[in-house]
C-alpha cells in the first residue's frame, strides 16, 4: 500500500489489481498509523484495482470507524466493476466517490 500526504489529505493507493481476502490485512494496516491524526480526509485511490471482495469492503468500513471524528474517507478511480460493487453494497451513500484522483483533490482543496 502506497501512502502519501498532500496538505491535509492522506492518499492510500493499493499496489495490486485486486483487494481480496488474501491481502486484506494490508488495507487494515494502512489505517492504523493515521487513526487519530487530524486530517481533512483519506483518499483511497483505487485506479489500479479491478476487483474488490466483501472482506475488503469491510476493511474500508472499519477504516472509516477508526478515523471517526478525524477525517472522511473518499474513494476515487473506481473501475466499472468495482464501482458496481460499491454501488450495490450502498457504500456510495457513506463514502464520497470521485471519478479520478485529480477530481478528488480539486474537491478536497
N, C-alpha and C positions, 0 to 999 in steps of 0.2 A: 504494500500500500504506500503510495507516494503521498507525502504531506507537505504543503507549503502554506504560507500565510501572505495575504495581500491586505494591508490595512488591518481591519478588524474581522476579516473573513478568512476562515481556515478552509483550505481546499483539500479534500481527500480524493485520491484517484486510484482505484484498484489496478493492479498490474496485469491481470489476466482477462481473458474474454468471458469468463463465467464466474458468477458468485454462486457457489453450491455448498452443500454440507461438507465437502472436502476442505474448503478454505474459509469457512465462515468465521473461524477464530480470528483471522486477520482483520475482519471488519469490527468484531467486538473489541479487539485490542486497539484499534485505531482511535476509538472514542475515549479510552482510559486516560491518556495524558492530557486531554483537552477538557475533560469534565471539570467543572468548577472554575474554569478560567473565564474572565469576562471577554465577551466577543459579540459581534453583531450576528454572525451566522456561521454555520458549517455548510459548505457546498460540496455535495457528493457528486463528483464528475464521473458519470457512467458511460462516457463516449466510447470506451474500449470494451464495454461489457455487452454481450449479446444474449446472455442467459442469466436469469436470477431465479433461485428457488425459494420456497416458503421459509426455509431456515434463515436465509439472508434477509428476507423482508422483515422477519422477526428481529434480526440483529439491527436493522435500521430503526425500527420502532424502539428497541431497547436503547439505542444510542440517543434517541430523542428524549427518553426518560432520564438518561444520565445527564443530559445537558439542560434539563428543565430549569428555566429561570436564567440561564446564561447565554442562550442563543438558539436560533431556529435552525433546522436542517432544511436545506434546499437541494433539489435534485436537478441535474442537467444532463444533456447529451444522451437521452434515452433512445435506444434502438426501438424500432416499431414493436417488436415482440416484448421487450422489457416495459415499454410504455403501456402496452395492453395489460400486462400483469399488474402493474402499478394501478392502472385504472380499474380493472375488475376486482382488485382487492380493496379498492376505495382509498388507497393511500394518497391519491391525489387530492383528497379532501383535507388531509392533515399536513401534507408537505407541499411547498410551492415547487412547481415543476417548470423549468425553463428549457427552451429549445437548445441552447448552447451555453458554454461557459461564458462567452462574451456577453450574451444577453443577461445571464445571471449577474455577472459582475456589474453591468450597467444598472440593473435594477437595485443592486445592493449598495451602490455608491451614493 
